[in-house]
C-alpha cells in the first residue's frame, strides 16, 4: 500500500486523463472497499516540474506503484491547453 502524502508512479498510460506511464503524483486519498484494508484505488494530485498543481485524478490501485531509490525524474512536455 502507498501511504497518503507519498509519491506514486503511474504504471500505465491513461490517455483519457492526459497521463502517461511514469508520471508522478502525490497520494491525497486512499480508496478502500468497505470493511477491507487493501486499497482499491488512489486519488493523486499531479504537478508540473516547478510545483504547480495540474489536477487530481482517481486511479485503480493496480495502475500505480510506490517510488523507489532507483527512480529518476524525467520531464515530459505537454502541449498547452
Backbone as a chain_set.jsonl record, in Angstrom:
{"seq": "XXXXXXXXXXXXXXXXXXXXXXXXXXXXXXXXXXXXXXXXXXXXXXXXXXXXXXXXXXXXXXXXXXXXXXXXXXXXXXXXX", "coords": {"N": [[0.843, -1.177, 0.0], [0.431, 2.266, -0.68], [1.207, 5.099, 1.128], [-0.78, 7.918, 2.311], [0.105, 11.162, 1.157], [2.471, 10.344, 0.093], [4.717, 9.865, -2.695], [3.658, 8.564, -5.861], [3.909, 6.434, -8.705], [2.685, 6.294, -11.967], [1.846, 3.297, -13.656], [0.92, 2.71, -16.099], [-0.306, 4.043, -19.222], [-2.755, 6.611, -19.246], [-4.621, 7.867, -21.202], [-7.113, 9.116, -21.295], [-7.017, 10.905, -19.272], [-4.885, 12.408, -19.917], [-2.458, 11.425, -19.052], [0.639, 9.616, -18.615], [2.446, 6.528, -18.471], [4.807, 6.418, -15.907], [4.476, 9.032, -15.089], [4.378, 11.102, -12.19], [2.739, 11.435, -9.093], [1.177, 12.719, -6.072], [-0.177, 10.939, -3.411], [-3.318, 11.703, -2.296], [-5.572, 10.696, -1.231], [-6.807, 7.548, -0.154], [-8.606, 5.035, -1.628], [-10.821, 2.684, -0.35], [-12.446, -0.487, -0.152], [-15.426, -1.016, 1.613], [-14.918, -2.176, 4.878], [-12.531, -3.442, 4.279], [-8.937, -3.61, 4.308], [-7.051, -3.414, 2.258], [-6.192, -1.25, -0.409], [-8.351, -0.084, -3.075], [-7.966, 1.807, -4.87], [-6.453, 5.024, -5.652], [-6.426, 8.538, -5.003], [-4.771, 10.891, -6.756], [-2.722, 13.811, -6.751], [-1.388, 15.771, -9.249], [1.518, 17.424, -10.52], [3.281, 20.155, -12.149], [6.754, 20.305, -13.137], [7.785, 22.494, -11.814], [6.224, 22.696, -9.581], [3.527, 23.536, -9.713], [0.121, 22.756, -9.312], [-1.587, 20.49, -11.395], [-3.881, 19.132, -11.373], [-6.23, 16.651, -10.126], [-6.717, 13.132, -9.907], [-8.468, 10.052, -9.848], [-7.249, 6.8, -9.575], [-7.005, 3.273, -10.344], [-5.772, 0.867, -7.942], [-3.969, -0.941, -9.077], [-2.74, 0.527, -11.028], [-0.707, 2.107, -10.218], [2.443, 2.516, -8.492], [4.62, 2.508, -5.636], [7.246, 4.939, -5.239], [10.777, 4.292, -5.667], [14.228, 3.878, -4.578], [15.699, 3.769, -6.916], [14.417, 5.232, -8.849], [14.192, 7.918, -11.201], [13.684, 11.351, -12.007], [12.062, 12.551, -14.892], [11.416, 14.795, -17.535], [8.4, 15.398, -19.25], [7.206, 17.008, -21.85], [4.099, 18.693, -22.335], [1.517, 19.692, -24.474], [0.176, 22.983, -24.349], [-3.063, 23.794, -23.064]], "CA": [[0.0, 0.0, 0.0], [1.127, 3.546, -0.722], [0.647, 5.96, 2.172], [-1.181, 9.278, 1.947], [1.163, 12.17, 1.076], [3.657, 9.742, -0.524], [4.741, 9.89, -4.157], [3.251, 7.342, -6.56], [4.259, 6.453, -10.125], [1.747, 5.569, -12.835], [2.465, 2.152, -14.326], [0.334, 2.573, -17.438], [-0.852, 5.262, -19.808], [-4.166, 6.92, -19.001], [-4.833, 8.975, -22.141], [-8.362, 9.82, -21.0], [-6.667, 11.949, -18.304], [-3.667, 13.066, -20.381], [-1.354, 10.92, -18.244], [1.449, 8.567, -19.228], [3.222, 5.678, -17.578], [5.982, 7.13, -15.415], [4.1, 10.296, -14.452], [4.447, 11.006, -10.732], [1.784, 12.241, -8.344], [1.167, 12.551, -4.623], [-1.422, 10.331, -2.933], [-4.052, 12.594, -1.392], [-6.646, 9.909, -0.617], [-6.769, 6.114, -0.455], [-9.95, 4.461, -1.766], [-10.907, 1.322, 0.177], [-13.756, -1.122, -0.128], [-15.926, -1.046, 2.979], [-14.525, -3.317, 5.686], [-11.272, -4.037, 3.804], [-7.746, -2.777, 4.497], [-6.326, -3.255, 0.994], [-6.783, -0.188, -1.237], [-8.838, -0.402, -4.42], [-7.529, 2.898, -5.734], [-5.84, 6.196, -5.029], [-6.614, 9.867, -5.583], [-3.461, 11.522, -6.885], [-2.587, 15.177, -7.246], [-0.233, 15.833, -10.135], [2.142, 18.739, -10.548], [4.335, 20.433, -13.123], [8.067, 20.157, -12.518], [8.053, 23.633, -10.927], [5.376, 22.604, -8.4], [2.138, 23.972, -9.89], [-0.838, 21.655, -9.403], [-2.276, 20.393, -12.686], [-5.146, 18.445, -11.204], [-6.382, 15.445, -9.318], [-7.316, 12.032, -10.65], [-8.574, 8.765, -9.159], [-6.698, 5.71, -10.382], [-7.067, 1.985, -9.657], [-4.554, 0.521, -7.203], [-3.004, -1.653, -9.922], [-2.201, 1.449, -12.034], [0.363, 2.896, -9.601], [3.366, 1.846, -7.571], [5.393, 3.432, -4.809], [8.563, 5.276, -5.777], [11.868, 3.58, -5.007], [15.523, 4.561, -4.614], [16.267, 3.736, -8.263], [13.631, 6.085, -9.744], [14.736, 9.221, -11.584], [12.692, 12.255, -12.58], [12.238, 12.88, -16.301], [10.407, 15.767, -17.956], [7.596, 15.054, -20.426], [6.452, 18.205, -22.216], [2.709, 18.518, -22.735], [1.019, 20.882, -25.169], [-0.699, 23.856, -23.561], [-4.49, 23.644, -23.388]], "C": [[0.891, 1.245, 0.0], [0.436, 4.475, 0.278], [0.175, 7.301, 1.614], [0.023, 10.205, 2.066], [2.477, 11.606, 0.538], [3.562, 9.889, -2.04], [4.318, 8.533, -4.706], [3.545, 7.53, -8.04], [3.202, 5.685, -10.907], [2.484, 4.452, -13.556], [1.857, 1.88, -15.694], [-0.183, 3.925, -17.912], [-2.327, 5.392, -19.445], [-4.52, 8.111, -19.888], [-6.119, 9.752, -21.891], [-8.151, 10.953, -19.992], [-5.424, 12.726, -18.733], [-2.43, 12.63, -19.625], [-0.642, 9.775, -18.944], [2.154, 7.761, -18.147], [4.496, 6.421, -17.186], [5.671, 8.487, -14.817], [4.022, 10.077, -12.94], [3.417, 11.937, -10.103], [1.942, 11.993, -6.858], [-0.188, 11.978, -4.227], [-2.092, 11.293, -1.956], [-5.243, 11.894, -0.743], [-6.478, 8.455, -1.051], [-8.204, 5.608, -0.495], [-9.911, 3.015, -1.276], [-12.335, 0.821, 0.048], [-14.171, -1.235, 1.334], [-15.507, -2.33, 3.698], [-13.22, -3.974, 5.284], [-10.122, -3.064, 4.047], [-7.045, -2.462, 3.184], [-6.991, -2.181, 0.131], [-7.289, -0.711, -2.573], [-8.434, 0.686, -5.408], [-6.96, 4.045, -4.925], [-6.301, 7.459, -5.74], [-5.231, 10.508, -5.573], [-3.619, 12.984, -7.252], [-1.3, 15.209, -8.049], [0.233, 17.272, -10.279], [3.049, 18.885, -11.761], [5.666, 20.315, -12.391], [8.404, 21.332, -11.593], [7.057, 23.725, -9.765], [3.953, 23.093, -8.529], [1.225, 22.756, -10.032], [-1.505, 21.667, -10.773], [-3.55, 19.573, -12.581], [-5.063, 17.214, -10.333], [-7.069, 14.389, -10.16], [-7.375, 10.8, -9.751], [-8.091, 7.676, -10.097], [-6.851, 4.401, -9.62], [-5.725, 1.657, -8.999], [-3.519, -0.17, -8.083], [-2.405, -0.775, -11.023], [-1.079, 2.321, -11.484], [1.257, 1.999, -8.759], [4.059, 2.92, -6.746], [6.703, 3.765, -5.512], [9.61, 4.443, -5.043], [13.177, 4.332, -5.218], [16.153, 4.6, -6.001], [15.516, 4.618, -9.253], [14.335, 7.412, -9.982], [13.625, 10.053, -12.203], [13.063, 12.548, -14.027], [11.107, 13.821, -16.701], [9.733, 15.292, -19.229], [6.785, 16.287, -20.786], [5.049, 17.857, -22.703], [2.252, 19.816, -23.386], [0.094, 21.681, -24.264], [-2.141, 23.687, -24.01], [-5.086, 24.947, -23.833]], "O": [[1.963, 1.261, 0.605], [-0.788, 4.61, 0.262], [0.662, 7.763, 0.582], [0.853, 10.051, 2.962], [3.489, 12.307, 0.524], [2.473, 10.021, -2.597], [4.582, 7.492, -4.104], [3.445, 8.638, -8.568], [2.862, 4.556, -10.553], [3.612, 4.637, -14.014], [2.241, 0.925, -16.368], [-0.457, 4.823, -17.116], [-3.047, 4.398, -19.352], [-4.697, 9.227, -19.399], [-6.205, 10.929, -22.241], [-8.988, 11.847, -19.866], [-4.957, 13.602, -18.005], [-1.452, 13.374, -19.556], [-1.23, 9.057, -19.753], [2.42, 8.257, -17.052], [5.179, 6.986, -18.04], [6.506, 9.05, -14.109], [3.648, 9.0, -12.476], [3.248, 13.079, -10.53], [2.744, 11.159, -6.438], [-1.227, 12.476, -4.66], [-1.519, 11.654, -0.928], [-5.853, 12.428, 0.183], [-6.06, 8.173, -2.174], [-8.938, 5.735, 0.486], [-9.083, 2.22, -1.721], [-13.296, 1.587, 0.127], [-13.34, -1.522, 2.195], [-15.716, -3.432, 3.191], [-12.83, -4.973, 5.888], [-10.305, -1.847, 4.0], [-6.504, -1.369, 3.013], [-8.209, -2.192, -0.045], [-6.734, -1.656, -3.135], [-8.545, 0.514, -6.622], [-6.981, 4.041, -3.694], [-6.539, 7.445, -6.948], [-4.602, 10.649, -4.524], [-4.542, 13.355, -7.978], [-0.256, 14.738, -7.596], [-0.555, 18.212, -10.174], [3.524, 17.901, -12.328], [5.699, 20.234, -11.163], [9.221, 21.184, -10.684], [7.044, 24.722, -9.042], [3.217, 23.074, -7.542], [1.529, 21.833, -10.788], [-1.934, 22.714, -11.256], [-4.227, 19.343, -13.583], [-3.997, 16.802, -9.876], [-7.896, 14.7, -11.016], [-6.448, 10.536, -8.986], [-8.473, 7.632, -11.266], [-6.832, 4.398, -8.389], [-4.675, 2.117, -9.448], [-2.318, -0.008, -7.864], [-1.648, -1.265, -11.861], [-0.555, 3.179, -12.195], [0.886, 0.891, -8.372], [4.077, 4.093, -7.118], [7.211, 2.962, -6.295], [9.366, 3.951, -3.941], [13.22, 5.315, -5.958], [17.062, 5.397, -6.234], [15.945, 4.741, -10.4], [14.984, 7.959, -9.091], [12.727, 9.515, -12.85], [14.232, 12.764, -14.348], [9.971, 13.658, -16.256], [10.392, 14.843, -20.167], [5.794, 16.595, -20.125], [4.843, 16.858, -23.392], [2.563, 20.905, -22.906], [-0.682, 21.107, -23.499], [-2.411, 23.464, -25.19], [-6.275, 25.008, -24.145]]}, "num_chains": 1, "name": "protein.A"}
